[in-house]
């Protein structure tokens, strides 16, 4: 009887020792616990997403190209003011180039004849023109849509002493409005872009959320610009240009793959009559 009692006592002592040792072991060293947390997946930045989308589009379509010789006529921006530089109008000019893509020039001039601007445009060989001036008398925007010109008075944009960054944004909004309206665009009903129809003063320009012309007006401009003698560039994906037969030779591996793929398709496949 003594032997079983001794064994039971020894077993209880061993269990107590093991329990005490387990308490002294750090939690990270326990075999029943994960030693390290799984690192979180890093989210892509906006620039990385844009680059990812650019590469994806390039692989699929080969990029966007313009057909040589397809553009005719031009738009001129006559710069007769010194408050803003050409670089300050980068947002507006890039929007026009990317979405409307006419031939255009940003030309410094000493003076703009706001009475006979149509004649001035004709002398420059332009179908549509927007003048940028400094005047203490003119309103912020003058438009002659029947003659294809507009005048932006940058002095009026700064009448309330706004900060420089806000002034530059206003100038881009007003330049886009001037171009769109002079080219045949129309006011939209409170849209988020520059052609919203509730602008009644320069402070209202600050409420424009999207500094762009907007899709509805772009459609209108493509119909009306040719009426002024301005035909924008024909712009398509490289894939479509290859299919239509006017694409230039490929300049990168993605375009080369598209070129070889489409040109390997027989134009007159053999037809088997059943």
Buried (B, 14 or more C-beta within 10 A) or exposed (E): EEEEEEEEEEEEEEEEEEEEEEEEEEEEEEEEEEEEEEEEEEEEEEEEEEEEEEEEBBEEBBBBBBBEEEBBBBBBBBBBBEBBEEEBBEBBBEBBBEBBBBBBEBBEBEEBEBEEBBEBBEEBEBBBBBBBBBBEEBEBBBBBBEBBBBBBBBBBBBEEEBEEEBBBBBBBBBBBBBBBBBBBBBBBEEBBBBBBEEBEEBEEBEEBEEBBBBEBBBEBBBEBBBEBBBBBBBBBBBBBBBBEEBBEEBEEEBBEEBBEEBEEEEEEEEEEEE
